[in-house]
Amino acid sequence: MIRDDSEYISQEGLKKLEEELKILSDTSRKEIAARLEYAKSLGDLSENSEYSEAKEAQTANEIRIAEVKDLIQRAVVISKDHATDKVNVGVKVVAQKVDVGSTHEFFIVGPEEARPEINKISHESPIGKALLGKRRGEEAKVLTPKGAICFKILDIL
């Protein structure tokens, strides 16, 4: 069952987030603090562009730290090592466009890991939503600005 506040992510994706958090919290904070100290040493802060830029970098860094912490807190690790008869987050779907017969593979992931250019699609995307819960042999209709696309589920891996 998909919860509204969960962030579905692979073990690899979670590890990347944890590594990013460590860099942001340790390395980036120290670098920005050094920039702020240097900018302060230049004098008048009201007209000091280096100070303003460092403060902006600090704000952006702190916002990203909060975002990553939130993602990690809401993370639900998905596993590829399970058999399923329904499309769900963490599975690979082989589907055929009904009208043209072309075959497509989609790996259903959470939004943080979605990369449509390599067929990793979010369960929140139009195609992802249409495929969720379908079984082999069933059809999923996706509404797009150019019209409806119908996919037949060939396999769920």
HELIX and SHEET records of a PDB file:
HELIX    1   1 GLN A   11  LYS A   22  1                                  12    
HELIX    2   2 ILE A   23  SER A   28  3                                   6    
HELIX    3   3 ARG A   29  SER A   41  1                                  13    
HELIX    4   4 LEU A   45  GLU A   47  5                                   3    
HELIX    5   5 SER A   49  ARG A   74  1                                  26    
HELIX    6   6 PRO A  111  GLU A  113  5                                   3    
HELIX    7   7 PRO A  116  ILE A  118  5                                   3    
HELIX    8   8 PRO A  126  LEU A  131  1                                   6    
SHEET    1   A 2 GLU A   7  SER A  10  0                                        
SHEET    2   A 2 ALA A  75  ILE A  78  1                                        
SHEET    1   B 5 LYS A 120  SER A 122  0                                        
SHEET    2   B 5 THR A 103  VAL A 109  1                                        
SHEET    3   B 5 LYS A  92  LYS A  97 -1                                        
SHEET    4   B 5 GLY A 147  ILE A 156 -1                                        
SHEET    5   B 5 GLU A 139  THR A 144 -1                                        
END                                                                             
